[in-house]
Amino acid sequence: MDQDPFKRAAEEFKRSLEEHARRMKEEMERAREQMHSAMDRARADMERARADFERQMDEAREHMKWRPGWTAWDDPLRDRGSRKGRRPRGKPPDGEPAPVKPKPRPTPLVDGAEAPID
């Protein structure tokens, strides 16, 4: 009989841990492959969409070619930005501050009376 009564259980435990590690590694590899294939599909979709967008923009530019008599303001593809709502920086020229009413200060209650509840 063996000297160590736990030797067989230890070997079985070690073998089961190795088997579990092998299965987990295979599963992780399978998940990694799925992730990479999904990323490749998404990348291909993005490239197709970008190519389609560029094709449409080229068609729009070709359609909007400069014609005699057109000015830069007639170009619909030109980004003009929004001028509305911008304020000049700094103090206004007159420099007079707007009048502000002071905040009312509460007066202390007499003889420790409690504040009325409204």
Secondary structure, 3 states (H helix, E strand, C coil): CCCCCCHHHHHHHHHHHHHHHHHHHHHHHHHHHHHHHHHHHHHHHHHHHHHHHHHHHHHHHHHCCCCCCCCHHHCCCCCCCCCCCCCCCCCCCCCCCCCCCCCCCCCCCHHHCCCCCC
